[in-house]
C-alpha cells in the first residue's frame, strides 16, 4: 500500500509540474479530504461508523459542489 501511495504522489506531482493537471479549489479540497479519510481509516475506524463516514463524504462532496444531483 505504501508503494501505491508513493507512486500516486509522484504521478500527481509530475502532472502538476508539466501543467497537465491544474490545481484549483476542488482539487485541493479533494486532496485534503483523501488525507483526512486515510488518517481516519488508519487511526480510528470503528466498524459501525463506516456508514456515517460515507454519508459525511457524500454531504461534503455536495457542499463543495464536486458532485451535483
Buried (B, 14 or more C-beta within 10 A) or exposed (E): EEEEEEEEEEEBEEEEEEEEEEEEEEBEBBEEBEEEBEEEEEEEEEEEEEEEBEEBEEEBBEEEEBEEE
